[in-house]
Amino acid sequence: MITTASNKAREGAGGFRAPIHEQRAENAQKAPLQGLQSGFWPSQAPILFVHGLFSTGRRSLDQLRSRLAILGHETRDFDWGPMGPIAAWLRETDIARRLLEHVEDGWHVIAHSRGCNLTREAMCLGGCFDQVFFFAPALPTTAGFPEHGARRIEVLHHPKDHVLSLGSRVFGWTGIGEMGRVGYQGSDPRVVNHMGVTPSLIHGDYFEEGHINQWAGYIHRQLSILPPYEPPYPY
């Protein structure tokens, strides 16, 4: 795996590490291609991946990342460590600041679960992203997004996401909500809901065989449809 100029992990309070990894197509030749959509140009902007709780993204976003790399997209991984909900809540602002050290205005973001909360916090701290894809976001259903934060936000949710149902009841005080179960319930026209059609689709199933190629192809097409980001945002 190719790293960016910062090969060494950045150290913070309490030994926090946030390395950024860059993955290109030549490093993902073994990822399955079946079902991926071709015929669209890859995005001109890099895609940043932000994993969720108790994870480094190896079994989730890394699988999606490898497929988008095959399709020609430049991908980066923000690894904020396999934290639990309380640690992530206590360090949320600090982690979001570190995320912003590694991105530029106009990048795309794909986040999962609590990584969506971190991405939103980064927006609130001044981050300006282009297209944002939230898989099973652990956000409150009516969470607001800064006007400058993103051009478009897509929320992928499923009513059988029992992980978020339980998590919001037990750890709701840490900011965990059920957007990934019931969808976005606010009024921001930039936010679009997509409900998974598989009856048993739950919190991490988006990245399993049989689902992931569908989402990789969809994201590939979406990133090809809108014109490239040109600052400042037109809204």
Number of C-alpha atoms within 10 A of each C-alpha: 10 12 14 14 9 11 11 12 13 13 11 12 8 6 9 15 17 20 21 25 19 19 23 20 18 12 14 17 13 10 16 14 14 9 14 19 16 11 9 15 14 20 22 17 18 18 27 24 25 27 28 29 19 13 16 19 24 11 13 19 24 18 20 24 28 23 25 28 24 22 23 17 23 20 21 24 25 23 22 25 19 15 15 13 18 13 12 23 20 11 15 20 16 17 24 22 18 19 23 17 9 16 20 13 19 24 21 26 24 24 24 28 26 28 28 26 27 29 27 22 22 23 21 18 15 15 24 25 26 23 23 26 21 26 28 32 29 30 28 21 18 15 15 14 16 14 14 17 25 25 20 17 22 19 22 24 27 26 19 18 21 16 17 27 20 14 17 20 12 11 15 18 11 16 16 25 27 29 30 34 26 22 25 25 13 12 10 15 8 13 19 14 17 14 16 18 9 12 9 12 19 20 22 16 17 25 20 14 11 12 15 20 23 17 19 23 20 14 20 24 19 14 22 16 12 13 9 14 18 10 9 10 16 8 7
